[in-house]
């Protein structure tokens, strides 16, 4: 290619100046990367694209209740819709939380392809009102009906703790894989609640995404940060997406301004989580968290 005359003269002038001053040619430093809380990101190697910040709905969750359901139907509808209006396009639900019936009414006039649904199957004893634990082939159709949708973007096995969970839950995993093949589920993963479960997830090909507890203070985590972070790196090296949870220490850091900012920075810069999942209970908390993301 031929240089344009003005580009040639500019380059020549810089070269001559460098010879006379003995100084090396200077190149502009790239601007530091900024994080947009509501930018569209890809969840690891899946094809799921959604916002970096996700709204969780399971604070103090259990027996199909959470702080979100306890605030009442109208308040929760308003919170979900306000989150969407602020830019959140990712919503984290679970059978354990009882939040399935609330999402679609809050977003009833929004096309389904404009937001992403994460949810979780509870297979453990306790935690739900009924003692029975039907298999995934029964549970997933119920979820679809409760959610009023024809597909779920990310389906997780909820709260795995055993080092042998891939062996123990293989039947459920195979059933979920069949739903994935049909397009009813777009991606599969686990929500981990022990270091051993994280290690098993890192080595399990079935896993596409992991919900991992991440903050620099070890609050409500599987182990101290220096134990968890190497496993996060291993998961990522093995192609797993990371959805960070307990970023604010399950709300324990809610009133500590400095530690909240440090936790956001840790999740983004150290853990390099794809998505930050936070159980916002007020629209002001979404605004505050978004501001902290932008400052990283």
Buried (B, 14 or more C-beta within 10 A) or exposed (E): EEEEEEEEEEEEEEEEEEEEEEEEEEEEEEEEEEBBBBEEBEBBEBEBEBBBBBBBBBBEBBEBBBBBBEBEEEEBBBBBBBBBEBBBBBBBBBBBBBBBBBBBEBBEEBEBEEBBBBBBBBBEEEBBEEEEBEEBBEBBEEBBEBBBBEBBBBBBBBBBEEBEBBEEBEEBBEBBBEBBEEEBBBBBBBBBBBBBBBBBBBEBEBBBBBBBBBBBBBBBBBBEBEEBBEBBBBBBEEEBBBBBBBBBBBBBBBEBEEBBBBBBBBBBEBBBBBBBBBBBBEBEBBEBBBEBBEEB
